Amino acid sequence: MAQAIGKVCVTGAGGYLGSWVMKHLLSNNYVVHGTVKQPGDAKYAHLNQLEKASDNLKLFKADLLDYDSLCSAIASYAGVFHVASPVPSSALLIPRQY
């Protein structure tokens, strides 16, 4: 097994773009921590099937709309790939405000 290059975070890891970013980073020997809405949800199972995921992947829940909690959550990473698109729940009710 190759030595890990560094630890990075991918927001929106379970989305279309996030999944591809995760795949690329894992295949290039990064330790990847990804944010998802519900880490144990079956819809993210495909991420655990990625090459090198068993050793180098961790999924966690993060509130992307809470600046302070997100900053503390990502402070220790060498890099962050922000590919999530957080939508406040009120945006669904009154979309013109957003």
C-alpha positions as CSV (number, residue, x, y, z in Angstrom):
1,M,0.0,0.0,0.0
2,A,1.3,3.4,-1.0
3,Q,1.9,6.1,1.7
4,A,-0.9,8.7,1.9
5,I,-0.1,12.1,0.5
6,G,-2.2,14.2,2.9
7,K,-5.5,14.6,4.5
8,V,-8.2,16.6,2.6
9,C,-11.9,17.3,3.0
10,V,-14.6,17.2,0.3
11,T,-17.9,18.9,1.1
12,G,-20.8,17.4,-0.7
13,A,-19.0,14.1,-1.0
14,G,-22.2,12.1,-1.8
15,G,-23.2,14.3,-4.8
16,Y,-22.4,13.7,-8.4
17,L,-19.3,16.0,-8.6
18,G,-18.2,15.2,-5.0
19,S,-18.2,11.4,-5.7
20,W,-15.9,11.9,-8.7
21,V,-13.6,14.2,-6.7
22,M,-13.5,11.6,-3.9
23,K,-12.7,8.8,-6.4
24,H,-9.8,10.8,-7.9
25,L,-8.3,11.8,-4.6
26,L,-8.5,8.3,-3.1
27,S,-6.9,6.8,-6.3
28,N,-4.1,9.3,-5.8
29,N,-3.4,8.2,-2.2
30,Y,-5.0,11.0,-0.3
31,V,-6.8,10.4,3.0
32,V,-10.2,11.8,2.3
33,H,-12.8,13.0,4.7
34,G,-16.2,13.8,3.1
35,T,-19.2,15.7,4.4
36,V,-22.6,14.2,3.8
37,K,-26.1,14.9,5.2
38,Q,-26.4,11.5,7.0
39,P,-23.2,9.4,7.1
40,G,-24.9,6.1,7.7
41,D,-27.4,6.5,4.8
42,A,-27.4,3.7,2.2
43,K,-27.3,6.3,-0.6
44,Y,-23.7,6.9,0.2
45,A,-22.7,3.2,0.1
46,H,-21.1,3.7,-3.3
47,L,-18.4,5.8,-1.7
48,N,-17.3,2.9,0.6
49,Q,-16.9,0.8,-2.5
50,L,-14.3,3.2,-4.1
51,E,-10.7,1.9,-4.5
52,K,-8.7,2.5,-1.2
53,A,-11.9,3.7,0.6
54,S,-11.5,1.1,3.3
55,D,-8.2,2.6,4.5
56,N,-8.5,6.2,3.5
57,L,-12.1,7.3,3.6
58,K,-14.2,8.8,6.4
59,L,-17.6,10.3,6.0
60,F,-19.0,12.8,8.5
61,K,-21.9,15.1,9.0
62,A,-21.3,18.8,8.9
63,D,-23.6,21.8,8.8
64,L,-22.4,23.9,5.9
65,L,-24.6,26.7,6.9
66,D,-23.0,27.0,10.3
67,Y,-19.7,28.9,9.7
68,D,-18.1,28.3,13.1
69,S,-18.7,24.6,13.2
70,L,-17.5,24.2,9.6
71,C,-14.3,26.1,10.2
72,S,-13.5,24.0,13.3
73,A,-14.3,20.8,11.4
74,I,-12.0,21.6,8.5
75,A,-9.1,23.3,10.3
76,S,-6.8,20.3,10.3
77,Y,-6.9,19.5,6.6
78,A,-4.2,20.2,4.0
79,G,-6.9,21.2,1.6
80,V,-10.7,21.5,1.1
81,F,-12.6,20.8,-2.0
82,H,-15.9,22.6,-1.6
83,V,-18.3,21.1,-4.1
84,A,-21.5,21.1,-1.9
85,S,-24.4,23.3,-2.7
86,P,-26.1,23.9,0.6
87,V,-29.7,25.2,0.3
88,P,-31.5,26.6,3.4
89,S,-34.8,24.9,3.9
90,S,-36.6,28.2,3.7
91,A,-35.3,28.6,0.1
92,L,-37.7,25.9,-0.9
93,L,-40.6,27.8,0.5
94,I,-39.6,31.3,-0.8
95,P,-37.1,30.8,-3.6
96,R,-37.2,34.4,-4.8
97,Q,-35.5,35.6,-1.7
98,Y,-32.5,33.4,-2.6
